[in-house]
Amino acid sequence: IKFTSADIETAKGVGSISTLTFDLDITVEPVASANPMAPTHRVLGRSPRGKLVECGGIWKKQNKETGADYYTLTIRDHGFNANLGKAANQDDLSLQAVIPWGPKDAA
């Protein structure tokens, strides 16, 4: 995802998420909310007819061990979860790689 600035929390962005089961061009828009549990961004994708529809969100989280902030992304219809992080071999903090992780197993 390429954000409009390195201040990801307030920046818009565009990008794509491709897996073996889906391929989405996405737009992300910041969300203004006083709720600390609210997402920082809405994730929008294109419907088969080309309409922009909300399909997920981005949340700001904090690492419990280090206290460092990080972002997670969810695409609802595909059960897709990922962290965002610096893309390999680049120094542009406004460019974030989508690093997938699977859903937690039900206990």
N, C-alpha and C positions, 0 to 999 in steps of 0.2 A: 504494500500500500504506500503510495507516495502522498504524503501530507503537504499542505501548503506552507508549513513551517515546522521547525524542530519542537515547538511548543504543542505537542500532539493533543493535549487536553482541550485546546480551543481551536484546533485547525480542522479544516475540511480535508478530505482525501479521496483518491481514486486508486483502483487497483483491480486485481483479479485473484480468485482462488480456484485452483484446478486440482482435482483428484481423479482417481479412476472412475468415480461414479457421477461427478458433476463438474461443471466449468462455468463459473460465474464472474461477470464483470461487475464490480461493486463501486458504490459511492458511499462515503461515510460523512455524516454531518454531525457537528457537536450538538449536545443537548444541554440546555441550561436548567439545572434543578438544584434545589436546596437539600434534596434527599440524598444522603451519603451512599445509599444503596442503589441509586439510579445509575443507568449507564452513562458514560461520558459521550457516547456517539450512537446514533442510529445507523444501521447498515442497510443499504438499499440495493436491490438487484433489479434486473429487468425480467418481466414476465414473458412468456412465449409470444405475446402480442406486442411487446416492446414497452409496456408500462413500467414505470419505476415503482417498486413496492418494497415496504419494509420487510426484511427477512432475518434480522438479527441485531446484535448490539456489541459494543465494546465497553468494558468496565475497567476502571483503574483499581488495582489491588496493591497490597503491600506484602513483601516477603516477610514471613514471620521470624526468620532467623537474622536477616541483615537489615530489615526495615526499608529496603530499597523499593521504590515504586516500579510497577510493571503493568502491562495492559493485557487483558484477555479478550478474545473475540468468540462469538457464538453465532452460528447460522442455524436457525431453528428447524427448518424443514428437512435438513440433512443430518441433524444430530451432530453437527461438526463443532468442535471446540479447539481453540488454539491460543497460544501466547503470541504477542508481538515482540519482536526484538530486532536489533541492528542486523541488516542484511550482510551476508558474508562479503569480505573484501571491499568494503566501502566505509567512508567516514561521514556520510550524509545522514545525520540523525533524523531527518524528515522522511527517510526511506526505511520502512519497517517490513521485515520478513514475517510471513505468517508461518508459525511453527506449530503444527498440529499435535494434539494429544487426544487420546481416546476418552470416552465417557468412563466414569468410575463404575466398576462392577457392582451389581446389586448384591447386598449381603443377605 
